[in-house]
Amino acid sequence: MRRKDSKDKQRPDIVSVHLSPESKQRLDEVCFKRGMTIKRLLGRLIEWFVELDKTEQSIVLGLVEDEDIKGLADMVIKRQTTRKTKKSR
C-alpha cells in the first residue's frame, strides 16, 4: 500500500469558463449583491444542477421545446411532491 504524502491530498478540479464581457459583468453584479465569490456561486449552481433528474436538467439546458415545457414542468412538480410526501411518512 502506498503511503499518502502532501502531494496526494485531494485537490479541487479546475474548470475554465469563457464568458462574454456582458455576461461576466452581470455575474459580477450578482455575486456582489449576494456577497459571494464567483467560485462559490458556480460551485453551488453545479451542485444544484447535478442533483436534478434528467428531465429537470433538460429543461434548464433549454433542450425542451417551448410548447412542451409546461407539461414537463407540471410533471416534475407532481413528482417532487410525491417524493416529499413519501419522505415525510
N, C-alpha and C positions, 0 to 999 in steps of 0.2 A: 504494500500500500504506500502510495506516495504521500509524503508529508506536505501539508499546505504551508506555504510561506506567504509573505505580504503580497507577492505578485499574483497569487491565486485568489485573492479576495474578489468577490463578485463586484464588477463594475457596471454602472448603468450603460445601456446601449445608447449610442449617439445617432440621432436621425437629423438630417438636414432638410429644412423646409424652405422652398422658394416661394416667396410671396411678391405680388405687385407692390409698388410703393404705397398705393392707396390701401390695400389690404393690411399691410404692415402698420400703417398709421392708425387704422381702425382697431387693429388688435392691440396696439399700444394704449389706445384710449380705453378700451375695455379693461385691460389689465390695470391701468391706473385707477379707474373707477372702482374696481374690485379689490385693489390693494394686493395684487398678485403679480408674480413674475410670469413671463411668457412660458417658461419651462413648467411651472406648476399648473398653470391653466391648461396647457396642452396635455400634460400628464393626466389631469382629471378628465378631460374630454376623451382621451384614448381609453382610460379605464372604464368610463361610462359606455363608450361605443362598443367595446369588445364584450360587454355583458349583455348587449341587446341580442335578440334572436335574429335569424336570417331575414325574416320579413321586416322587422324594425330597421335593420341595417340597410336594407334595400330602399326603404322609404327615405331614410336620412341621406343616403348617397344619391338620391334622385334617379334611381333605376326603375321606378314605377311610373307608369303613365298617369297623367293628371286625373283622368277620369276614373282610375282605379284606386286612388289614394284614399278617398273617403271610406269605401268598403273595407279596404285593408286596415285603415286606422280603427274603424269600428270593431273589426275582428281582434285586433291587438288589444284594445281596451277591454273587450269581453274576456280575452284570455288572461290578461293581467288580473282582472277582478276575480276570476275563478281561482288563479294561483294564490292570491291573497286570502281568499275565503278558506281554501284548503290548509294553508299555513296556520291560520288562527284557530283551527279546530284542535 
